Amino acid sequence: MTNNHKGSHGCVNINKSASMEQCENVTVNPPLVDAGPTIVQLPITLAEIRVTSNLVANIHFPDPVLEIKDIKKRVKIVQCRLLLGGNTVDAATGLLTRPVPLFIKGFIRKNIQYATPCPTAKSDCVASEMRSLTVDVPFECVTNIQPDQFFTNPIIPDLNTRNEFDFFRAQNLGHGFPEKDQLLSSDLSQFHQVSEQFYNQLPFCELISSRIVQWDEAIDRYPLPGNGPFEEGTFETIVEKSMLDFTIKVLQKQQVRIQAL
């Protein structure tokens, strides 16, 4: 394609749209490893659980609220930590012997759309403006995952080790001691150590779904001042009671043996 447009940007103006035509494609076979047992490292699902938590929060509005129009909610998890270690696993069988605690921390982001009355109000109508308030309602809990809830046992972290060792040394005692006597001990002027560190795979979580049931109640509602309709009123504080259900998947990278096809 030629372009007769000339300017400081050269012969082709890339801001001009070109015609879009049908493109052909063919299947490409990617290179595969030889057939046989292959070891790969994959995220393995350890458990998938549904967690239930109850929340109570007082929410204060910056304006008088005539009516709440809508509340958009989104659950966000900021910490999901499976606490491994200790005597969680039987060393002989490799099986879990006790529940494993899972620490969860997060918040519910809420965008509340509400109507606030205009300064003037008449007896037959109320003019209002639409506004919104975004708040974060935090929650934090710990739940125990029972041994029979694990699809695959987690790999328990290997412990770091530090060991000191010394060498025998015979030293003369010096003046005031018989010449044949010696100090038999290690050398305090030297230090020897063997340390070993393991870089274990940390379990992590994925948020699958969430469900929120909430109940909001105003606690400081007053009638509209002036000549507003008698049944209308405003408030600035609500008490929110919520039941939160969410499903999370706990995973850990593990090495598994597969059969390549």
Secondary structure, DSSP 8 states (H G I E B T S, - for coil): ------BTTBS--TTS------------------SEEEEEEEEEEEEEEEEEEEEEEEEEEEEEESEEEEEEEEEEEEEEEE---TT-B-TTT--B-S-EEEEEEEEEEEEEEEEEEEEEE-SS-EEEEEEEEEEEEEEEEEEEE-GGG-SS--------EEEE---EEEEE--TTS-TT-EEEEE-TT---EEEE-------EEEEEEEEEEEEEEESS-EE-STT--TT-EEEEEEEEEEEEEEEEEEEEEEEEEEEE-
